[in-house]
Amino acid sequence: MKWFYRCPSCDARYDIVPGRYLCDACATRQQVDRPLAGVLEVEWEGDPAPGTLPLPVEAEWFPPIPVGNTPLWAPVRLRAEFSAPNLWLKDDTCNPSGSFKDRASFLVAAFAKKHGVQEIVLASTGNAASSMAAVGAAAGLHIKVFLPASAPVAKRIQVLQYGAELVSVDGNYDKAFDLSLEYSNRTGALSRNTAYNPLTIEGKKTVAYEIVDDLVKAGASAPAHIFVPVGDGVIIAGVYRGFENLLKLGRIATIPIIWACQAEGSSAIARALALSHAGSDDFGAPQSSSTIADSISVDVPRNGLHALSKIKKYGGRTVVVSDAEILAAQKTLSSGSGLFAEPSSSAAFAGWLKVRETIPATDTCVLLITGSGLKDIKAAALGLGLEQ
């Protein structure tokens, strides 16, 4: 098989090599305080072995840490309570760092090992940082993270426990992103910044393969709806890429309806979709984010343009939920299923709760639970009335 990067905007092709991040031509259209222009996708030519999960790095380069193959399970009590016999939870809290982000870190680390790269740098609101630190520890790589000082303590502790270098940033994720790029440009360290590095999207596609395989094993129907917590737009783009791959391989007949679940205080992609329906393709001026769901809190969604194009192409939808709805959903999910999810993941459940009556009960719905509630105890305490 031949692997390469392709720009979905202009169809330019590039080799998959260290230092290649964006499309040269399309990146020149980048505007200040706007999502990344020139985001690349991973493509292949040739035929993968039947039943395999095609990835652009060979298996022998992946670190010895069990990423992926997380449970897809039926929340029996929630199914009964909400008359939803085809509701499923994709539980990525079972990844080593307790986060979905391990899927991207796993592939980026394998790429670094293959190419003899020793240092990886990234910006994060917390989960990507702790994830890359965990996988980097298994791979023997030096990890440097730029993390807003406001990030939850548990995520900061994870980064340090795994032995990564933490740079605390007096500012938001967008400032951390800019500082990390400045560092990688100056030193040549491999950037793992989401969207900027195409492999972060590629690594996240693996969840789509697992969902389809597990539903088949369970004798269930194909997924009709996937609910995804969305901040910068990389996870949802990765989910779309996985289903695009499955369609290309003939393993599914249609792309499911994918719901972008966003917090009211950080809903740039939902606003942009509404603007596009009104005839505008501009994201508009960025708005300061403010939400209890720190993992999906961004002013400028770095993968916004790319994610929005997928949502529009495949008839995806958005649903916006309040912090109060997120915290209520977190408690309902925990007490009704035994799965304690952080606020960002609970936004997916809150989104499903908000629109479930518009979905036929016979449709298979999968909620993507992307992070453990233990990563942000302060938010959970607030929801329980234990903190003011």
C-alpha positions as CSV (number, residue, x, y, z in Angstrom):
1,M,0.0,0.0,0.0
2,K,1.1,3.6,-0.7
3,W,0.3,6.2,2.0
4,F,0.2,9.9,1.5
5,Y,-1.3,13.2,2.8
6,R,-4.0,14.8,0.7
7,C,-5.5,18.2,1.0
8,P,-9.3,17.9,0.8
9,S,-9.6,21.5,-0.4
10,C,-7.2,21.5,-3.4
11,D,-6.3,17.8,-3.8
12,A,-2.6,18.4,-3.4
13,R,-0.5,15.4,-2.2
14,Y,2.4,15.3,0.1
15,D,4.7,12.6,1.5
16,I,4.1,11.6,5.2
17,V,7.3,12.8,6.7
18,P,8.4,14.7,9.8
19,G,7.8,18.4,9.5
20,R,4.9,18.1,7.1
21,Y,1.8,19.5,8.7
22,L,-0.4,21.6,6.5
23,C,-1.0,22.1,2.8
24,D,1.5,24.7,1.5
25,A,-1.0,26.4,-0.8
26,C,-4.1,26.4,1.4
27,A,-2.2,27.4,4.5
28,T,-1.4,30.8,2.9
29,R,-5.1,31.6,3.3
30,Q,-4.8,31.4,7.1
31,Q,-6.5,34.3,8.9
32,V,-5.8,35.6,12.4
33,D,-8.1,34.1,15.0
34,R,-9.7,31.7,12.6
35,P,-9.6,27.9,12.3
36,L,-6.6,26.3,10.6
37,A,-6.6,26.4,6.8
38,G,-4.9,23.6,4.9
39,V,-5.6,20.7,7.2
40,L,-4.5,17.5,5.6
41,E,-6.0,14.0,5.5
42,V,-4.3,10.6,5.4
43,E,-5.1,8.5,2.3
44,W,-3.9,5.3,0.8
45,E,-3.7,3.5,-2.6
46,G,-3.8,-0.2,-2.8
47,D,-5.7,-2.9,-1.0
48,P,-5.3,-3.5,2.8
49,A,-5.4,-7.0,4.1
50,P,-9.0,-8.1,4.6
51,G,-10.4,-7.3,8.1
52,T,-7.4,-5.1,9.0
53,L,-7.4,-1.6,10.3
54,P,-5.3,0.4,7.8
55,L,-2.9,2.9,9.4
56,P,0.1,4.7,7.9
57,V,2.7,3.3,10.4
58,E,3.6,-0.4,10.6
59,A,2.6,-2.3,13.7
60,E,6.1,-2.9,15.0
61,W,6.6,0.8,15.7
62,F,3.7,1.2,18.1
63,P,4.6,1.5,21.8
64,P,3.9,-1.3,24.3
65,I,0.8,0.1,25.8
66,P,-2.8,-1.1,25.3
67,V,-4.5,1.7,23.5
68,G,-7.9,1.2,21.8
69,N,-10.2,-1.8,21.7
70,T,-12.3,-0.1,24.4
71,P,-15.7,-1.6,25.5
72,L,-18.9,-0.9,23.6
73,W,-21.6,-1.8,26.1
74,A,-25.3,-1.6,26.8
75,P,-26.4,0.6,29.7
76,V,-29.4,-1.6,30.6
77,R,-30.9,0.7,33.2
78,L,-30.6,3.8,31.0
79,R,-32.2,1.9,28.2
80,A,-35.2,1.0,30.4
81,E,-35.5,4.5,31.9
82,F,-35.5,6.3,28.6
83,S,-37.1,3.6,26.4
84,A,-34.0,3.4,24.3
85,P,-33.4,-0.3,23.6
86,N,-30.6,0.5,21.1
87,L,-28.5,2.9,23.2
88,W,-24.8,2.0,23.5
89,L,-21.8,3.6,25.3
90,K,-18.3,3.6,23.7
91,D,-16.2,3.7,26.8
92,D,-12.9,5.3,26.1
93,T,-12.3,6.0,29.7
94,C,-10.7,2.6,29.6
95,N,-7.7,3.8,27.7
96,P,-4.4,4.0,29.7
97,S,-4.6,7.7,30.5
98,G,-8.4,7.6,30.8
99,S,-9.0,9.5,27.6
100,F,-9.9,9.0,23.9
101,K,-6.9,11.2,23.1
102,D,-4.7,8.1,23.6
103,R,-5.7,7.0,20.1
104,A,-4.0,10.0,18.5
105,S,-1.0,9.9,20.8
106,F,-0.5,6.2,20.0
107,L,-0.1,6.9,16.3
108,V,2.0,10.0,16.7
109,A,4.4,8.1,19.0
110,A,4.7,5.3,16.5
111,F,5.4,7.7,13.7
112,A,8.1,9.4,15.9
113,K,9.8,6.0,16.7
114,K,9.8,5.0,13.0
115,H,11.5,8.3,12.0
116,G,13.9,8.5,14.9
117,V,12.3,11.6,16.5
118,Q,13.0,11.9,20.2
119,E,10.9,14.9,21.3
120,I,7.1,15.6,20.9
121,V,5.6,18.9,21.8
122,L,1.9,20.0,22.1
123,A,-0.6,22.4,23.6
124,S,-3.6,21.0,25.4
125,T,-6.4,21.8,27.8
126,G,-5.4,18.7,29.7
127,N,-6.4,15.4,28.1
128,A,-4.1,15.4,25.1
129,A,-1.2,16.4,27.4
130,S,-1.7,13.6,29.9
131,S,-2.4,11.2,27.0
132,M,0.8,12.1,25.1
133,A,2.7,12.0,28.4
134,A,1.4,8.5,29.1
135,V,2.1,7.1,25.7
136,G,5.4,8.9,25.5
137,A,6.5,7.2,28.8
138,A,5.8,3.8,27.2
139,A,7.7,4.7,24.1
140,G,10.7,6.3,25.8
141,L,10.1,9.8,24.2
142,H,10.6,13.2,25.7
143,I,7.2,15.0,25.9
144,K,6.9,18.8,26.4
145,V,3.4,20.2,27.0
146,F,2.1,23.7,27.1
147,L,-0.9,23.7,29.4
148,P,-3.2,26.6,30.6
149,A,-2.7,27.2,34.3
150,S,-6.5,26.7,34.6
151,A,-6.4,23.1,33.6
152,P,-7.8,20.6,36.2
153,V,-5.2,19.6,38.8
154,A,-5.7,15.8,38.1
155,K,-4.6,16.3,34.5
156,R,-1.6,18.4,35.5
157,I,-0.6,15.6,38.0
158,Q,-1.0,13.0,35.2
159,V,1.4,14.9,33.0
160,L,4.1,15.1,35.7
161,Q,3.6,11.6,37.0
162,Y,4.3,10.3,33.5
163,G,7.6,12.2,33.4
164,A,6.7,14.9,30.8
165,E,7.9,18.5,30.9
166,L,5.1,20.8,31.7
167,V,5.0,24.5,30.8
168,S,2.2,26.3,32.6
169,V,0.7,29.0,30.4
170,D,-1.0,32.1,31.8
171,G,-3.7,32.2,29.2
172,N,-6.1,30.0,27.3
173,Y,-5.6,27.0,24.9
174,D,-5.1,29.3,21.9
175,K,-2.1,31.0,23.6
176,A,-0.7,27.6,24.6
177,F,-1.2,26.4,20.9
178,D,0.8,29.4,19.6
179,L,3.6,28.9,22.1
180,S,3.9,25.2,21.3
181,L,4.2,26.0,17.6
182,E,6.8,28.6,18.2
183,Y,8.8,25.9,20.2
184,S,8.5,23.2,17.5
185,N,9.4,25.6,14.7
186,R,12.5,26.7,16.7
187,T,13.7,23.3,17.8
188,G,12.4,20.9,15.2
189,A,10.5,18.9,17.8
190,L,7.5,16.9,16.4
191,S,4.3,18.8,16.9
192,R,1.3,16.7,18.1
193,N,-1.1,19.7,18.1
194,T,-4.5,18.5,17.1
195,A,-5.5,19.2,13.5
196,Y,-2.1,20.8,12.8
197,N,-0.6,17.3,12.8
198,P,-2.8,15.2,10.4
199,L,-2.0,12.0,12.3
200,T,-4.0,13.3,15.3
201,I,-7.1,13.0,13.1
202,E,-6.0,9.7,11.6
203,G,-5.4,8.1,15.0
204,K,-8.9,8.9,16.1
205,K,-10.6,7.1,13.2
206,T,-9.9,3.8,14.9
207,V,-13.0,4.2,17.1
208,A,-15.3,4.0,14.1
209,Y,-13.8,0.6,13.1
210,E,-14.3,-0.7,16.7
211,I,-17.9,0.5,16.9
212,V,-18.9,-1.2,13.7
213,D,-17.0,-4.5,14.6
214,D,-18.5,-4.6,18.1
215,L,-22.0,-4.0,16.9
216,V,-21.7,-6.8,14.4
217,K,-20.4,-9.1,17.2
218,A,-23.4,-8.1,19.3
219,G,-25.8,-8.9,16.5
220,A,-27.0,-5.3,16.6
221,S,-27.9,-3.1,13.6
222,A,-25.4,-0.6,12.1
223,P,-24.9,2.7,13.9
224,A,-27.5,5.2,12.8
225,H,-26.4,8.0,15.2
226,I,-23.1,8.8,16.9
227,F,-23.0,11.5,19.6
228,V,-19.5,13.2,19.9
229,P,-18.4,15.9,22.3
230,V,-16.9,18.6,20.2
231,G,-14.5,21.5,21.0
232,D,-11.7,22.0,18.4
233,G,-13.4,19.5,16.0
234,V,-10.6,16.9,15.7
235,I,-12.4,14.0,17.3
236,I,-15.5,14.4,15.2
237,A,-13.3,14.7,12.0
238,G,-11.5,11.5,13.1
239,V,-14.8,9.7,13.5
240,Y,-15.9,10.8,10.1
241,R,-12.6,9.7,8.6
242,G,-13.1,6.2,10.1
243,F,-16.6,5.9,8.6
244,E,-15.3,7.2,5.3
245,N,-12.7,4.5,5.3
246,L,-15.3,1.8,6.2
247,L,-17.4,3.1,3.3
248,K,-14.4,2.9,0.9
249,L,-13.8,-0.7,2.1
250,G,-17.4,-1.7,1.5
251,R,-17.9,-2.5,5.2
252,I,-20.8,-0.1,5.7
253,A,-23.5,1.2,3.3
254,T,-24.0,4.7,4.6
255,I,-22.3,7.2,7.0
256,P,-24.3,7.5,10.2
257,I,-25.7,10.8,11.4
258,I,-23.0,12.3,13.6
259,W,-24.0,14.8,16.2
260,A,-21.6,17.5,17.3
261,C,-22.4,18.0,21.0
262,Q,-21.2,21.4,22.2
263,A,-21.4,23.4,25.4
264,E,-23.3,26.7,25.3
265,G,-20.1,28.5,26.4
266,S,-18.0,27.0,23.6
267,S,-20.1,26.4,20.5
268,A,-18.2,27.9,17.6
269,I,-18.9,24.9,15.2
270,A,-22.6,25.0,16.0
271,R,-22.7,28.7,15.3
272,A,-20.7,28.3,12.1
273,L,-23.1,25.6,10.9
274,A,-26.1,27.9,11.5
275,L,-24.2,30.7,9.6
276,S,-23.6,28.3,6.7
277,H,-27.3,27.6,6.5
278,A,-27.9,31.3,6.3
279,G,-25.5,31.5,3.4
280,S,-22.2,32.4,5.1
281,D,-19.1,30.2,5.2
282,D,-17.3,32.4,7.8
283,F,-16.9,31.3,11.4
284,G,-17.4,34.9,12.5
285,A,-15.4,36.6,15.2
286,P,-14.2,34.3,18.0
287,Q,-16.0,34.4,21.3
288,S,-14.4,33.8,24.6
289,S,-15.2,30.3,25.8
290,S,-16.6,29.7,29.2
291,T,-17.9,26.2,30.2
292,I,-17.5,23.6,33.0
293,A,-16.5,21.2,30.2
294,D,-12.8,22.2,29.9
295,S,-11.9,19.5,27.4
296,I,-14.2,21.1,24.8
297,S,-13.6,24.7,25.7
298,V,-11.9,26.6,22.9
299,D,-12.2,30.1,21.5
300,V,-11.0,29.2,18.0
301,P,-11.7,25.6,17.0
302,R,-8.4,24.7,15.2
303,N,-10.1,22.0,13.1
304,G,-13.3,24.0,12.7
305,L,-13.2,24.4,8.9
306,H,-12.3,20.7,8.3
307,A,-14.9,19.4,10.8
308,L,-17.6,21.7,9.5
309,S,-17.0,20.5,5.9
310,K,-17.6,16.9,7.0
311,I,-20.7,17.8,9.0
312,K,-22.2,19.6,6.0
313,K,-21.2,16.9,3.5
314,Y,-22.8,14.0,5.4
315,G,-25.8,15.7,7.0
316,G,-24.4,15.8,10.5
317,R,-26.1,17.8,13.2
318,T,-25.2,20.0,16.1
319,V,-26.8,20.2,19.6
320,V,-25.8,22.7,22.2
321,V,-26.2,22.1,25.9
322,S,-25.9,24.2,29.0
323,D,-23.4,23.6,31.8
324,A,-26.4,22.8,34.1
325,E,-27.6,20.1,31.5
326,I,-24.0,18.7,31.3
327,L,-23.7,18.3,35.1
328,A,-27.2,16.8,35.4
329,A,-26.3,14.4,32.6
330,Q,-23.0,13.5,34.3
331,K,-24.9,12.4,37.4
332,T,-27.6,10.6,35.5
333,L,-25.1,8.7,33.5
334,S,-23.0,7.8,36.6
335,S,-25.9,6.7,38.7
336,G,-27.8,5.0,35.9
337,S,-25.0,3.0,34.3
338,G,-21.9,3.0,36.6
339,L,-19.9,5.1,34.1
340,F,-18.4,8.2,35.6
341,A,-17.6,10.6,32.7
342,E,-15.9,14.0,32.8
343,P,-18.1,17.0,31.8
344,S,-17.0,17.0,28.1
345,S,-18.1,13.4,27.7
346,S,-21.3,14.1,29.6
347,A,-22.0,16.7,27.0
348,A,-22.5,13.8,24.5
349,F,-25.1,12.2,26.9
350,A,-26.7,15.6,27.5
351,G,-27.0,16.1,23.8
352,W,-28.6,12.7,23.3
353,L,-31.1,13.5,26.1
354,K,-32.0,16.8,24.4
355,V,-32.8,15.3,21.0
356,R,-33.7,11.6,21.8
357,E,-37.4,12.1,21.2
358,T,-36.7,13.1,17.6
359,I,-34.9,9.8,17.0
360,P,-36.8,6.5,16.3
361,A,-36.4,4.0,19.1
362,T,-35.3,1.4,16.6
363,D,-32.2,3.5,15.6
364,T,-28.9,2.4,17.0
365,C,-27.3,5.3,19.0
366,V,-23.7,5.3,20.2
367,L,-22.5,7.9,22.8
368,L,-18.8,8.5,22.6
369,I,-17.6,8.7,26.2
370,T,-14.1,10.3,25.8
371,G,-12.8,10.9,29.3
372,S,-13.0,9.7,32.9
373,G,-14.8,11.8,35.5
374,L,-11.8,11.3,37.9
375,K,-10.0,13.8,35.7
376,D,-12.1,16.7,37.0
377,I,-13.4,16.0,40.5
378,K,-14.0,19.8,41.1
379,A,-16.6,19.9,38.4
380,A,-18.4,16.8,39.6
381,A,-18.4,18.3,43.2
382,L,-20.0,21.4,41.8
383,G,-22.7,19.3,40.2
384,L,-23.4,17.5,43.5
385,G,-23.6,20.8,45.3
386,L,-20.5,20.1,47.3
387,E,-18.7,23.3,46.0
388,Q,-19.9,26.7,45.3
